Amino acid sequence: PSDTFGDRVGRARSPPCARTSERRMRDWLSKLPSHGNLRGLLWMVVASFTFALFMLIARIGADDLHVVQVAFMRYFMSLVLVLPVLARLGVAGFWGLNLRLHGLRGAAHGLAVVGWFYALTQMPIAEVSAIGFTGPVFITIGAALFLGERVGVHRWGAVAAGLVGALIIIQPGVVPLNAGVLAMAAAVPLFAASDLFVKALVRTESPTVIIAVLNVILTVGMAPFAWWFWQPTDWRDWALAGGMAVFATFSHICMGKAFAAADVSAVQPARFLQLPWLALLGYLAFAEFPSLAAWTGAAVIIASVSYIMNRERVAAAADNRA
């Protein structure tokens, strides 16, 4: 059915501010072509920008504290943001969710986040991000193998082109093999698994509920480890954690909506837009002027996203004529 229990739960239990933001975004998207994959790509473009903002803040916040403590603080603040969702969901609604999939997603995502934060303290932010962009390859393969999606030559081509753009930026051979690289290499397939679990969950549950449950699982799961590594904090640390929580939560909601609207393989090329976003934000925040390789890679990435968006538009027009 088109109106599932999860959809009703998500609408009924979202806080007023979240419902207002989502309603405005839906009103804006309603003016665009209705094809699901195109809508999903647009949601993923928004998600990539807000996640780049999250990475910018995380780079500042992860320098002074242990990575497990930083991850815990980020998810604790995210949990505070979604408390109205959980309050409206209630105990009965919570136990009615697919807790097995939520648990698997939480385990994969939690391990990936710790590896990602550790890599962020060991490597430049652009290199961490670029290694992470091998993720769409894992996700596209997983979508074909486990979700039964038809991944044609056009989507594979767009993913491959985006990956080439990322490689142009990091210039293989320049990045030394160290603990940060290994941590990020382990985190990438775990993040991919987390995204595939989200695609399965959005079939019956709303993105707002999915991110709320993730925050519960990771806050509780990381608490004992954070206590073990805990270091004194001040208001600045918690302010940075709050900023990370806002942008990461919104990014995850947008990503969930992208997966709900489109095939997970169709929206992967838009994730590569994080690199040009990060290049721009790095210049504005840290006066890090992007290199020629960064601009060239960004151009390739933007071209790949533009191509697949145009391809999905053509496919939508063909479906409408059929």
Protein Blocks (a to p, Z undefined) as FASTA:
>chain_A
ZZdfklmmmmmmpcfklmmmmmmmmmmmmmpcfbfklmmmmmmmmmmmmmmmmmmmmmmm
mmmmcfklmmmmmmmmmmmmmmmmmmmnommlmmmpcfklmmmmmmmmmmmmmmmmmmmm
mpcfklmmmmmmmmmmmmmmmmmmmnopacdfklmmmmmmmmmmmmmmnoghjaccdfkl
mmmmmmmmmmmmmmmmmmmmmmmpcfklmmmmmmmmmmmmmmmmmmmmpccddfklmmmm
mmmmmmmmmmmmmmmmmmmmpcfklmmmmmmmmmmmmmmmmmmmnopacdfklmmmmmmm
mmmmmmmmmmmmmmmmmmmmZZ
